[in-house]
Amino acid sequence: MAVAPSARVPFTIHVSDSELADLGERLRHTRFSASVATAPWAAGVDETVLRPLVDHWRDRFDWRDRERAFDVVPSLPGYAFSDPFATPPFTARRVADLWRSLMVDTLGYERFLTYGEDVGTGVSDTLAGGEWADERGHSEQQRTKPDTLAASLVDSPAGLAAWLVEKYRTCSGGAAWRTRVPPVVRRADLP
């Protein structure tokens, strides 16, 4: 599935000031749940990591700087700034083929890096020539009923942060994250 060069449309990310103000308000009004864990990370995201992450996102994160860094980064169809596929199915193979065509045929890269979690893991593994094995229940949820989870993740910035940081920690074996904010803010700085 090649992306025709004539189909390329220059794209610059620009989130409106009103959307950023809304995000700031939602972050200011975050309601943190009480933990049921008997030990850090035992029941999911640890509050000692989530609270400082939300504070950082609300008070110090420079979205305009990140917009400039993200301008060439593709996202999954239907996520972030990418339109969804016009027709089903949404499969790791289909997205991987689209991304490979975009990066190699359209943008001219001979080599490129990819990273993904949840659905993106399958795309990255497929691009690398591997097979994607679903990992526990969250992959099944994402695969079979993504709109259920999406409703809460789209509406709650803190919920999205909790989901991402917990999955990132789980998949990377990041035991060192027990008491500090994980280094997710500057990942776009990688070459």
FENWOLIN-V613414 format. One record per residue. N is the residue number from 1. SS is DSSP state (@ for helix, = for strand, . for the rest). PSI is psi in radians with two decimals (none if undefined). Layout:
BEGIN
n	ss	psi
N	SS	PSI
N	SS	PSI
END
This chain:
BEGIN
n	ss	psi
1	.	1.49
2	.	2.55
3	.	1.97
4	.	2.32
5	@	-0.57
6	@	-0.31
7	@	-0.14
8	.	2.32
9	.	2.11
10	.	2.44
11	.	2.30
12	.	2.19
13	.	2.28
14	.	1.81
15	.	2.36
16	.	2.67
17	@	-0.63
18	@	-0.64
19	@	-0.69
20	@	-0.64
21	@	-0.71
22	@	-0.77
23	@	-0.80
24	@	-0.73
25	@	-0.78
26	@	-0.66
27	@	-0.66
28	@	-0.50
29	.	0.35
30	.	2.33
31	.	1.97
32	.	2.42
33	.	2.73
34	.	2.40
35	.	2.50
36	.	0.06
37	.	2.57
38	.	-0.17
39	.	2.67
40	.	2.35
41	.	0.03
42	.	-0.51
43	.	0.28
44	.	-2.64
45	.	2.41
46	.	2.27
47	@	-0.52
48	@	-0.26
49	@	-0.74
50	@	-0.80
51	@	-0.89
52	@	-0.56
53	@	-0.81
54	@	-0.73
55	@	-0.78
56	@	-0.82
57	@	-0.74
58	@	-0.75
59	@	-0.44
60	.	-0.25
61	.	2.25
62	.	1.61
63	@	-0.71
64	@	-0.65
65	@	-0.72
66	@	-0.63
67	@	-0.79
68	@	-0.67
69	@	-0.54
70	@	-0.14
71	.	-0.52
72	.	-0.01
73	.	2.10
74	.	2.68
75	.	2.88
76	.	2.51
77	.	2.23
78	.	-0.03
79	.	2.73
80	.	-1.99
81	.	0.22
82	.	2.40
83	.	2.60
84	.	2.83
85	.	2.49
86	.	-0.49
87	.	2.62
88	.	2.94
89	.	2.79
90	.	1.80
91	.	2.73
92	@	-0.72
93	@	-0.77
94	@	-0.76
95	@	-0.73
96	@	-0.75
97	@	-0.72
98	@	-0.81
99	@	-0.76
100	@	-0.78
101	@	-0.76
102	@	-0.89
103	@	-0.70
104	@	-0.99
105	@	-0.71
106	@	-0.85
107	.	-0.22
108	.	0.27
109	.	2.39
110	.	-0.57
111	.	2.60
112	.	2.77
113	.	2.66
114	.	2.63
115	.	2.45
116	.	2.69
117	.	2.77
118	.	-2.06
119	@	-0.66
120	@	-0.43
121	@	-0.77
122	@	-0.67
123	@	-0.85
124	@	-0.77
125	@	-0.68
126	@	-0.75
127	@	-0.60
128	.	-0.04
129	.	0.15
130	.	-3.13
131	.	2.51
132	.	2.09
133	.	2.16
134	.	2.41
135	.	1.85
136	@	-2.92
137	@	-0.55
138	@	-0.56
139	@	-0.68
140	@	-0.73
141	@	-0.83
142	@	-0.66
143	@	-0.73
144	@	-0.54
145	.	0.99
146	@	-0.49
147	@	-0.48
148	@	-0.88
149	@	-0.67
150	@	-0.62
151	@	-0.73
152	@	-0.62
153	@	-0.60
154	@	-0.61
155	@	-0.38
156	.	1.85
157	@	-0.65
158	@	-0.63
159	@	-0.73
160	@	-0.79
161	@	-0.76
162	@	-0.81
163	@	-0.87
164	@	-0.78
165	@	-0.64
166	@	-0.76
167	@	-0.70
168	@	-0.79
169	@	-0.78
170	@	-0.81
171	@	-0.40
172	@	-0.04
173	.	0.59
174	.	1.11
175	@	-0.42
176	@	-0.18
177	@	0.19
178	@	-0.58
179	.	0.17
180	.	2.82
181	.	2.24
182	.	2.72
183	.	0.92
184	.	-0.33
185	.	-0.63
186	.	0.25
187	@	-0.53
188	@	-0.19
189	@	-0.18
190	.	2.47
191	.	none
END
